Amino acid sequence: MKKIVLKVELYDERIKKRAMKAVSGIPGVESVSADMKANTLTLIGDIDPVCAVWKLRKVSPTEIVSVGAAKEEKKKEEPKKPEPKKEEKKEEPKVVVPCYEYYYPIRPHPYCYVTCVEEIPNPCVIL
């Protein structure tokens, strides 16, 4: 879990709404909060800060202020009860989703390929 603080020019409610919508679509975002007075946007979740900035720069000029671990609230400790032993679960590898907006397919070269008639074993040549 990461806590990312971004400086975004939120000068209007409309820009704030567009920024919140753009960032909330990123996979891994758990919470988003905006501070209009300080012009900051705080994101919490497993996300790439560069990807978040990339999305927000389409809406408004954006800078990264800080990136760190999200603080979890401390709860009162309750007496622990003995738990039966559990089988260890194998953790599945995390799937990293690339932050590509557009995909450009690879196109073949526009050159013509010429082969000799003698190289083909059964050529059919009409003269």
VENLINMO-V963224 format. One record per residue. N is the residue number from 1. RES is the residue in one small letter. PSI is psi in degrees with one decimal (NA if undefined). OMEGA is omega in whole degrees, 0 to 359 (none if undefined). D_LAST is the distance of its C-alpha to the last C-alpha in Angstrom with 1 decimal. Layout:
n=N res=RES psi=PSI omega=OMEGA d_last=D_LAST
n=N res=RES psi=PSI omega=OMEGA d_last=D_LAST
This chain:
n=1 res=m psi=128.2 omega=179 d_last=72.9
n=2 res=k psi=150.6 omega=172 d_last=72.7
n=3 res=k psi=118.4 omega=183 d_last=74.6
n=4 res=i psi=126.3 omega=177 d_last=72.7
n=5 res=v psi=123.3 omega=182 d_last=74.5
n=6 res=l psi=140.9 omega=176 d_last=72.3
n=7 res=k psi=116.2 omega=184 d_last=73.6
n=8 res=v psi=138.6 omega=178 d_last=71.9
n=9 res=e psi=91.0 omega=179 d_last=73.0
n=10 res=l psi=81.6 omega=183 d_last=74.3
n=11 res=y psi=-2.6 omega=185 d_last=75.9
n=12 res=d psi=153.4 omega=177 d_last=75.4
n=13 res=e psi=-33.6 omega=181 d_last=75.5
n=14 res=r psi=-42.8 omega=179 d_last=72.0
n=15 res=i psi=-38.6 omega=178 d_last=70.6
n=16 res=k psi=-43.5 omega=181 d_last=72.6
n=17 res=k psi=-42.0 omega=179 d_last=71.1
n=18 res=r psi=-38.8 omega=179 d_last=67.5
n=19 res=a psi=-42.7 omega=180 d_last=68.2
n=20 res=m psi=-38.9 omega=180 d_last=69.7
n=21 res=k psi=-40.9 omega=181 d_last=66.8
n=22 res=a psi=-41.7 omega=184 d_last=64.2
n=23 res=v psi=-32.7 omega=182 d_last=66.0
n=24 res=s psi=-16.7 omega=179 d_last=66.9
n=25 res=g psi=-8.3 omega=181 d_last=63.2
n=26 res=i psi=132.1 omega=179 d_last=62.7
n=27 res=p psi=134.3 omega=178 d_last=62.7
n=28 res=g psi=-9.2 omega=180 d_last=65.9
n=29 res=v psi=125.8 omega=179 d_last=68.2
n=30 res=e psi=-37.6 omega=178 d_last=71.5
n=31 res=s psi=149.5 omega=180 d_last=73.7
n=32 res=v psi=132.7 omega=175 d_last=73.4
n=33 res=s psi=144.4 omega=182 d_last=76.4
n=34 res=a psi=142.0 omega=176 d_last=76.7
n=35 res=d psi=107.6 omega=184 d_last=79.6
n=36 res=m psi=-34.2 omega=183 d_last=79.5
n=37 res=k psi=-41.5 omega=181 d_last=82.5
n=38 res=a psi=-4.6 omega=182 d_last=81.0
n=39 res=n psi=46.8 omega=178 d_last=77.4
n=40 res=t psi=152.0 omega=177 d_last=76.3
n=41 res=l psi=124.6 omega=183 d_last=74.2
n=42 res=t psi=125.4 omega=180 d_last=74.9
n=43 res=l psi=138.1 omega=176 d_last=72.4
n=44 res=i psi=130.4 omega=179 d_last=73.2
n=45 res=g psi=-176.0 omega=178 d_last=70.7
n=46 res=d psi=84.1 omega=183 d_last=68.0
n=47 res=i psi=161.8 omega=177 d_last=65.7
n=48 res=d psi=123.2 omega=182 d_last=64.1
n=49 res=p psi=-34.3 omega=180 d_last=66.1
n=50 res=v psi=-38.5 omega=178 d_last=63.0
n=51 res=c psi=-40.4 omega=179 d_last=61.2
n=52 res=a psi=-42.9 omega=179 d_last=64.3
n=53 res=v psi=-38.9 omega=180 d_last=64.5
n=54 res=w psi=-41.8 omega=179 d_last=60.8
n=55 res=k psi=-40.8 omega=185 d_last=61.3
n=56 res=l psi=-25.6 omega=180 d_last=64.6
n=57 res=r psi=-17.2 omega=175 d_last=63.3
n=58 res=k psi=-22.0 omega=182 d_last=61.2
n=59 res=v psi=-46.9 omega=186 d_last=64.6
n=60 res=s psi=157.2 omega=176 d_last=67.0
n=61 res=p psi=133.7 omega=188 d_last=67.5
n=62 res=t psi=144.1 omega=175 d_last=68.3
n=63 res=e psi=151.4 omega=176 d_last=69.8
n=64 res=i psi=125.4 omega=177 d_last=70.7
n=65 res=v psi=-52.7 omega=179 d_last=74.5
n=66 res=s psi=151.9 omega=175 d_last=74.9
n=67 res=v psi=127.1 omega=181 d_last=73.2
n=68 res=g psi=-177.2 omega=179 d_last=75.4
n=69 res=a psi=141.5 omega=178 d_last=76.4
n=70 res=a psi=134.3 omega=179 d_last=77.7
n=71 res=k psi=131.8 omega=177 d_last=81.3
n=72 res=e psi=142.9 omega=180 d_last=82.2
n=73 res=e psi=137.3 omega=179 d_last=85.6
n=74 res=k psi=128.4 omega=179 d_last=88.2
n=75 res=k psi=158.6 omega=178 d_last=89.7
n=76 res=k psi=136.7 omega=181 d_last=93.1
n=77 res=e psi=127.8 omega=177 d_last=93.0
n=78 res=e psi=154.7 omega=178 d_last=94.1
n=79 res=p psi=134.2 omega=183 d_last=95.5
n=80 res=k psi=137.8 omega=177 d_last=92.7
n=81 res=k psi=144.1 omega=178 d_last=92.8
n=82 res=p psi=130.8 omega=182 d_last=91.6
n=83 res=e psi=143.2 omega=176 d_last=88.1
n=84 res=p psi=152.4 omega=181 d_last=86.8
n=85 res=k psi=135.9 omega=179 d_last=84.1
n=86 res=k psi=152.9 omega=176 d_last=80.6
n=87 res=e psi=141.7 omega=180 d_last=77.4
n=88 res=e psi=133.1 omega=178 d_last=75.3
n=89 res=k psi=136.8 omega=176 d_last=72.3
n=90 res=k psi=127.8 omega=180 d_last=69.1
n=91 res=e psi=133.5 omega=177 d_last=68.0
n=92 res=e psi=144.5 omega=178 d_last=64.4
n=93 res=p psi=141.9 omega=180 d_last=62.5
n=94 res=k psi=140.1 omega=179 d_last=62.5
n=95 res=v psi=121.3 omega=180 d_last=59.3
n=96 res=v psi=120.6 omega=180 d_last=58.7
n=97 res=v psi=119.0 omega=180 d_last=57.0
n=98 res=p psi=151.8 omega=185 d_last=55.2
n=99 res=c psi=56.5 omega=180 d_last=56.2
n=100 res=y psi=125.6 omega=180 d_last=52.8
n=101 res=e psi=-40.3 omega=185 d_last=52.7
n=102 res=y psi=149.5 omega=178 d_last=49.0
n=103 res=y psi=123.9 omega=179 d_last=46.1
n=104 res=y psi=111.9 omega=181 d_last=43.0
n=105 res=p psi=154.3 omega=179 d_last=40.0
n=106 res=i psi=126.1 omega=181 d_last=37.7
n=107 res=r psi=146.2 omega=179 d_last=34.4
n=108 res=p psi=159.6 omega=179 d_last=31.3
n=109 res=h psi=146.6 omega=183 d_last=30.2
n=110 res=p psi=20.0 omega=181 d_last=27.9
n=111 res=y psi=151.5 omega=175 d_last=25.6
n=112 res=c psi=140.3 omega=177 d_last=21.9
n=113 res=y psi=122.2 omega=183 d_last=21.1
n=114 res=v psi=130.8 omega=176 d_last=18.0
n=115 res=t psi=156.3 omega=180 d_last=17.3
n=116 res=c psi=144.2 omega=180 d_last=15.4
n=117 res=v psi=-29.6 omega=182 d_last=12.8
n=118 res=e psi=-21.2 omega=181 d_last=15.2
n=119 res=e psi=-24.8 omega=181 d_last=18.0
n=120 res=i psi=130.7 omega=185 d_last=16.9
n=121 res=p psi=-41.3 omega=181 d_last=18.1
n=122 res=n psi=75.7 omega=182 d_last=15.7
n=123 res=p psi=147.9 omega=176 d_last=12.4
n=124 res=c psi=105.7 omega=184 d_last=9.9
n=125 res=v psi=127.4 omega=177 d_last=6.4
n=126 res=i psi=121.8 omega=180 d_last=3.8
n=127 res=l psi=NA omega=none d_last=0.0
